[in-house]
């Protein structure tokens, strides 16, 4: 698919990832990697006493799942792509915590696809991370990726 073909999809839903479990083991590994050992994430007994009734994923863990979910999603990729790099995010909102053991998936809506210079395209998408069986999503953000073709 050419970058122009992708650009023609502005305003459309362009991809969905498979569901992925956010296990307690993943949450604990994230806590180790970041040094964020707040009890609500890692102490199952103490977390039972909170309104959540158990441990929840770090918001930044949920956000950090975007590259993995993107790789697994059915997103259109420009023909002849040499590389893609994260360019940044806007308007990230953590709406609903992800409880340990829940599954999440990503939904992508194309907001913009602009050629910045020959062979360099900036894509802006709205990403919604859904929680299986829950009405409210975990997060919504606007994300930009730079494609080099």
C-alpha positions as CSV (number, residue, x, y, z in Angstrom):
1,X,0.0,0.0,0.0
2,X,1.4,3.4,-0.9
3,X,1.6,6.2,1.6
4,X,-0.9,8.0,-0.5
5,X,-3.3,5.0,-0.2
6,X,-2.9,5.1,3.5
7,X,-3.5,8.9,3.5
8,X,-6.8,8.3,1.8
9,X,-8.0,6.5,4.9
10,X,-7.9,9.6,7.2
11,X,-10.8,9.5,9.6
12,X,-11.1,5.7,9.3
13,X,-10.4,2.9,11.8
14,X,-7.3,1.3,10.3
15,X,-6.3,-1.5,12.6
16,X,-7.0,-3.7,15.6
17,X,-4.5,-5.8,17.5
18,X,-5.2,-9.2,19.1
19,X,-6.1,-9.4,22.8
20,X,-3.1,-9.6,25.1
21,X,-3.2,-10.6,28.8
22,X,-1.6,-8.2,31.4
23,X,-0.5,-10.8,33.9
24,X,0.8,-10.2,37.4
25,X,4.1,-11.4,36.2
26,X,4.2,-8.8,33.5
27,X,3.2,-6.1,36.0
28,X,6.0,-7.3,38.4
29,X,8.6,-7.2,35.6
30,X,7.5,-3.7,34.7
31,X,7.9,-2.7,38.4
32,X,11.4,-4.1,38.4
33,X,12.3,-2.4,35.2
34,X,11.1,1.0,36.3
35,X,11.6,0.9,40.1
36,X,7.9,1.7,40.6
37,X,6.9,-0.8,43.3
38,X,3.8,1.0,44.6
39,X,1.7,-1.5,46.5
40,X,-1.3,-1.1,44.1
41,X,0.8,-2.8,41.4
42,X,2.7,-5.5,43.3
43,X,1.2,-6.3,46.6
44,X,-1.8,-8.5,45.9
45,X,-3.0,-8.6,49.6
46,X,-2.8,-4.9,50.2
47,X,-4.3,-4.1,46.8
48,X,-7.4,-6.2,47.7
49,X,-8.3,-3.5,50.2
50,X,-8.5,-0.8,47.6
51,X,-11.5,0.1,45.5
52,X,-10.0,-2.0,42.6
53,X,-10.1,-5.2,44.7
54,X,-6.7,-6.3,43.5
55,X,-3.5,-5.2,41.7
56,X,-3.6,-3.0,38.6
57,X,-1.1,-2.4,35.8
58,X,1.0,0.8,35.8
59,X,-0.5,3.3,33.4
60,X,2.9,3.5,31.8
61,X,2.9,-0.3,31.3
62,X,-0.3,0.0,29.4
63,X,1.1,2.8,27.3
64,X,4.3,0.9,26.7
65,X,2.3,-2.0,25.2
66,X,1.6,0.2,22.1
67,X,4.7,-0.9,20.2
68,X,3.9,-4.6,20.8
69,X,0.2,-4.2,20.0
70,X,1.2,-2.2,16.9
71,X,3.5,-5.0,15.6
72,X,0.7,-7.5,16.1
73,X,-2.1,-5.4,14.6
74,X,-3.4,-5.5,11.1
75,X,-2.2,-2.0,10.4
76,X,-1.4,-0.9,6.8
77,X,2.3,-0.3,6.2
78,X,3.7,1.8,3.4
79,X,5.3,-0.1,0.5
80,X,9.1,0.0,0.5
81,X,9.3,1.1,4.1
82,X,12.9,1.3,5.3
83,X,12.2,2.2,8.9
84,X,9.6,3.6,11.2
85,X,10.3,5.6,14.4
86,X,8.2,6.9,17.1
87,X,7.9,10.7,16.8
88,X,5.8,11.4,19.9
89,X,2.5,11.4,21.6
90,X,-0.2,14.0,22.4
91,X,-3.2,14.0,24.6
92,X,-2.5,10.7,26.5
93,X,-5.3,10.0,28.9
94,X,-5.4,7.1,31.4
95,X,-9.2,6.4,31.6
96,X,-9.5,3.1,33.4
97,X,-7.0,0.9,35.2
98,X,-6.1,-2.5,33.8
99,X,-6.6,-5.1,36.5
100,X,-4.1,-8.0,36.7
101,X,-5.2,-10.9,34.5
102,X,-7.3,-8.7,32.2
103,X,-6.7,-8.6,28.4
104,X,-6.2,-5.5,26.4
105,X,-6.1,-4.7,22.7
106,X,-5.5,-1.6,20.6
107,X,-7.7,0.1,18.0
108,X,-6.2,2.6,15.6
109,X,-7.9,5.5,13.8
110,X,-6.0,7.4,11.3
111,X,-6.0,11.2,11.9
112,X,-3.3,12.4,9.5
113,X,-0.7,11.1,7.0
114,X,1.5,13.9,5.7
115,X,4.6,13.8,3.5
116,X,7.1,16.0,5.4
117,X,9.8,15.7,2.7
118,X,10.3,13.2,-0.1
119,X,10.2,9.7,1.3
120,X,9.4,10.8,4.8
121,X,5.8,10.5,6.0
122,X,4.4,11.5,9.4
123,X,1.4,9.5,10.5
124,X,-0.9,10.6,13.4
125,X,-3.3,8.1,14.8
126,X,-5.7,7.9,17.7
127,X,-5.0,4.8,19.7
128,X,-7.6,3.4,22.1
129,X,-6.5,0.6,24.4
130,X,-9.6,-1.4,25.3
131,X,-10.0,-3.7,28.2
132,X,-11.9,-6.9,27.4
133,X,-15.3,-6.9,29.0
134,X,-15.2,-3.3,30.2
135,X,-17.1,-0.3,28.9
136,X,-14.4,2.3,29.4
137,X,-11.0,1.9,27.7
138,X,-7.7,1.8,29.6
139,X,-6.3,4.8,27.7
140,X,-6.7,7.0,24.6
141,X,-3.8,8.8,23.0
142,X,-2.8,10.5,19.9
143,X,0.5,9.1,18.6
144,X,2.8,10.0,15.8
145,X,5.1,7.8,13.8
146,X,7.6,8.8,11.1
147,X,7.9,6.4,8.1
148,X,10.9,6.4,5.8
149,X,10.2,4.9,2.3
